[in-house]
């Protein structure tokens, strides 16, 4: 299927803006180039939205807690934003998190983990696991049922989500119920057809992926760690997953291969490819209809395992 017209319109607008590509920027410059939040749709009201912090391995980690309804004992979703481990913050995923909370009925805990290159691998991994464990062990503080805690994220955030599931399995706690993996980065050494076909001109480029990897990883050898490239891990015993991929995304093939590997390991998996879509479409529901549909699908998948 050809690139969807709404995605092409977005890419054309970016191209018309000019300026140097992100992979030629410093991390500080790249962080200042955040997309307008309106592209993710209107700011939906949520029952409560609270900024706080939780203890992390190197100090407090900021989080934003979206509670859709009054009362406690709700299922919880610990969510990690994308951005190649180098850019992104709570604002980047604020509107998708609002939509997920309202549609799913989950308390969504969005995590502002430390970014590279100031904090290289495995700093974000360690923080992601620490926050998830804290939410499960202090569930009452968040109005969450400790037996119904899921993890999720998009792109690099999906990497952190599934790596957190790996660490939770290995340490025996917390017992997670679900993984929401939106176009996940799971293999730093991917050379699949989608990497070649969509590595230029489709927002997420080969140069940009190399830029992110060089900032995040200490050495090329880090790419072979299962905590960086979970495609290399033993996936048995992980919680059920919903894997979202975009057809015109260089990460498409590795995301789909990861879903198949999960299934081969005995994990219950739902995989859905969104035709004509590009990498950030999940965060562009204000201008791309399939982004809104994907968020609704994610909420439905979360509810199927409540």
Secondary structure by P-SEA (a helix, b strand, c coil): ccccaaaaaaaaaaaaacccccccccaaaaaacccccccccccccccbbbbbcccccccbbbbbbbbcccccccbbbbbbbbccccccccccaaaaaaaaaaacccbbbbbbcccccccccaaaaaaaaaaaaaaaaacccccccccbbbbccccaaaaaaaaaaaaaaaaccccccccccccccccccccccccccccccccccaaaaaaaaaaccccccccccccccccccccccccbbbbbbbccccaaaaaaaaaaaaaaaccbbbbbbbccccccccccccccaaaaaaaaaaaaaaaaac
